[in-house]
């Protein structure tokens, strides 16, 4: 493998890691923020302050865990496959 090819692979790997990191940030923050806003909206509408907020926070956490699992699992499987192929 030439030096330029190796440099391209490193840049490609860095770009993929950067993209994965930014996507993870959105996947963690977005559902929680939306669920908190929905919880506050419904609490104000029905005058039941902590009930809907807590319920939607729990839903947001569950959705976040599922989304992160679905995003990270294929990445880890691909990485594991690459390590096994090198050995």
N, C-alpha and C positions, 0 to 999 in steps of 0.2 A: 504494500500500500504506500502510495507516495505521500509526501508531506502535505501537499495541497489537498489531497483527498482526506487525510486525517484532520486537517484544519476545518474542512467543510463539515465533517462528521461532528466535531466538537461544537461548531457554531449551530448546527442543526439540533444537537442535544440540548444546548443552552436555550435555544429558542423554544423548544418543546417544554422544557422545565419552566421557563418564564410564563408561557401560555397556561400551563397547568396551574401554576401558582396564582395567577390572576383569576383564572376561572374558579379556583377553590375559594378565593376571597369573595367573589360574587355569590357563589353557592352557599356560603356560610352566612353572609350578611343579608342578602336580599329576602329570603323567606322569613327570617326573624324580624326584620324591619316591617315587612308587609303584615305579618301576623300581629305584631305589636300595635300597628296603626289600626288594623281591623278590630282588635280587642278593645282598644280605647274608644273607637267609634261606636261599637255595640254597647259598651258600658255606659257611654253618654246617652245613647238612644233609649236604653231600657233602664237606666239609673240603677245599675247593679255593679258598682265600681270594680272590685277585684275579680269577679267571677269570669267574665269573658276575657279579660286580659290574661289571666293565668291559663285559661283553657287554650287560647290562641298561642301563647308562648310555648306551651307543651306541644301543640301541633307543629309550630315552627321548628322546634328542636327535632322532632321526629322526621319532618320533611328534610331538614338539613342533613341529618345522619344518613338517610336513605340516598339523597343526592350525592353526598360525598362518597359513600360506599360505591355507588354506581360509577362514579368518575374515577376513583382511585383503583378499584379492583382490576379493570383491564390494563391500566398502566403498570401495576405491580406484576400481573401475569406476563405481560410482554417483557418486562425487565427480567423476570425470572427465566423466561424462555431464552433470552439473549445470553444470560449467564450460563445456562446449561449447554447451549450450543458452543460456547467458547471453550468449555472444559472437555 
